[in-house]
Amino acid sequence: MSEDKSQQDERLLELRDRIDSIDSDIARLISERANCALEVAEVKKSNGEDVLFYRPEREAQVLRRAMQRNPGPLTNEEMARLFREIMSACLALEDPLKVAYLGPEGTFTQQAALKHFGHSAVSKPLAAIDEVFREVEAGAVNYGVVPVENSTEGVVNHTLDNFMTSNLKICGEVELRIHQHLMISDVTRKDSITRIYSHAQSLAQCRKWLDSYYPNVERVAVASNAEAARRVKGEWNAAAIAGDMAAELYGLKILNEKIEDRPDNSTRFLIIGTQAVPPSGDDKTSLMVSMRNAPGALHDLLVPFQEHGIDLTRVETRPAQSGNWTYVFFIDFVGHRDSENVAAALREVGACASDMKVLGSYPRGVL
Ligand SMILES: C=C(O[C@@H]1C=C(C(=O)O)C=C[C@H]1O)C(=O)O
């Protein structure tokens, strides 16, 4: 028995020695990589006035490669997540990115910002989508992160409407699986819950669950999930629906996990900025088009995409701000505006539209 134990101890020591030596190799290689990134920064600076340190297309390629060559046993997503953080730290040496997101802290949008830029970016929570647009336009931050559509609840109109008056470009997208939890504070009496706070979108995503388990409890829509969590902190008869980050931030206890009605519930976020992003090899383009309200207008608009073999991923309609029953279409499709078939389709759409704006070509979300 004790013979076994000492054999086991020996084996553990051996393995830990090996891990220590691998760790020192990893540390050396990460430092070597960071020094390369610093040299890249020098080259970029010597190239011109308007230096773009952050290169979304290059980052997407690095992440995709990390997934493709992953030998296991880690999953591709875990491997890419590790590289995401290494790149984030390397980029921060060149120029720490400032990123604004729809806050407050603890929202899913913050989670999306961290997922996209890693933890070395400096992030700033703002109270409204308009403010995120404004802050990026003013140059106070480099990029903004805003939600644009949820797989259960549909489009975030506010984000689309901002593009009608803004000149910002879409530089990237992030998709996040959204898990909603019911949470309470230390003072909440589980059997006396009379009120559940959450953002309207989250209440809608959990509607059936609430109908079954809390049919008579008042559902109170507040400005964000994080705000819902904050309120619950001091209320003995209330609960909140929010995500992991909000529970952690406000020290709440999760009573029921993953209560969203649809297991594949996910939200897509956009990265907004001022930069036109070159092709990464797997890109999407977003387009805003106004059409006269004539018969067959939408059909005319869609024909060029079909003729050039372009895959549409989303079509949304919003009333134009000029009013009088004119419409603006938001169209997302696969491909980069620099590729020949996309450029040809855009020329043809431009010819039949009363107005057209390419909101951006950007790498398809990797993680
Ligand atoms: C190093 C570069 O700059 C940044 C850092 C990157 C990295 O660490 O791999 C990749 C792209 C840029 O955001 C580069 O452009 O290659």
The ligand as a Gaussian input file, in Angstrom:
#p B3LYP/6-31G(d) Opt

LIG

0 1
 C        1.113000      41.871000     -34.371000
 C        0.209000      42.574000     -35.038000
 O       -0.628000      43.531000     -34.445000
 C       -1.761000      43.205000     -33.654000
 C       -1.516000      42.020000     -32.837000
 C       -1.694000      40.763000     -33.374000
 C       -1.109000      39.532000     -32.719000
 O       -0.702000      39.613000     -31.578000
 O       -1.033000      38.489000     -33.402000
 C       -2.438000      40.625000     -34.566000
 C       -2.996000      41.708000     -35.204000
 C       -2.940000      43.052000     -34.621000
 O       -4.136000      43.317000     -33.952000
 C        0.031000      42.386000     -36.505000
 O       -0.586000      43.238000     -37.145000
 O        0.511000      41.370000     -37.033000

